[in-house]
Amino acid sequence: MRLNRSEVIAYGMVGIPIAAVGLPFAVFMPRFYATELGLGLELTGLIFMIIRLSDVVTDPFMGILVDRYPSRIGRTRHWLIASVPVLMVAAFALYLPSRDGVSASYLFFWLLVFYVGFTMLQTPHQAWVPALTNDYDARSQYFMWRQIFISGSLLVLLLLPTVLAIVADADSYSQVALMGWLLILSLPLTVGLAVWKVRDPRLSSSVGPARPKLNFLGAVGLLRDGAMARILTMEVLIGLAIAATGSTYLFAAEWGFGVTDGASAILMLYFLSGLVCMPFWLKLAERTEKHTTLVYMCVYATFAHLIYLPLSALNAGIPILIVAAVLSGAPFGAPVALLRSMMADVSEQSLVKTGADSSGLSFALLTSAFKTGQSFAIGIPFVLLGLFAGFDPVGDNSPEAVRNLMLIFAGVPAVAYAAAALTARNYPLTRAVQSGLRSVNDAK
């Protein structure tokens, strides 16, 4: 059972608004609220970290709802539809704030609403895949297509601020507002297309209760699974690595490489490199194992981020920053796609063992893990920069403060990627094991 090409594309296009909620948000919004709106590094970082950590509760709850409450139009479609108005209202509030400044409570409230809406979108969208196919490699392809649309959208979102600054002399308020409007407009269009085009089958009507109990004990049971625990650990670490790079990139570009106006355009090359390399990583996963490819990517990413340290000391500006961005961007996106494909395999294993469909809860835990990593990635670097590195984003900085900035910028993701590579070694749910699970399900 596999989707045709038009269904795969319709499914993947929901990655467009997901992209707008992802890394560009981490790149531009903390800095925007900390500097332009005057909340400061420490307070902004703390608010972002607290809100993302609250997803540890809201994400599993959303996953339970997805598993428990299908509708007449399918298992996940109605949840995607419900997420649209919530995200649109919150995006308007966050991307188009008053130029007179906002309070900490304003940022806290609308961030909370924003990420609740994001959970309503992302959890059912990911949990859709286990019901769409039980093929080991097809799952990777679906999530890779989703990631391709995410990466392509990232390129557009990062190019726009540079174009606006050059062509229209737009300030940061106008640049952020345009990104907000793109999110607001793309949400109903892409979700509507997916709901219309992609079938929404139930996993197996012959096994398990239609409505699992509405509690969090299921999450505890899933966490006891060794494969699940490893995936969630890797998701936290990779979420930390990706968001730490994004949240401190503009500071590193300006102070470490002397690049300001072209920083967003160069970051675009980071995502372009990942987009170009994604088919290579997918092909490698098809020839080996998903977890083996994940190890290779994380080891590469560790050294690719560390290379920023000697390159920043060359004082060569834009050319060297381009080299660093292309090298470090090669594995971007592919680990996220592979981990979701691996989670689909774990969901199938849970279905075989327990007879109950828990894919919604499984992917909710995955989303929660990624957000946990992202919360640390904004909170930890900003606090380190503000309290210990002696770095001032709006003032003068000593050479020592700049060195500390670069150590934080390169060191945090490098350590996270290295830890993820160690976690992926000897992962138990291999291609052969999944083939056996598929045979059991097909026999029912």
Disulfide bonds with the S-S distance in Angstrom:
none
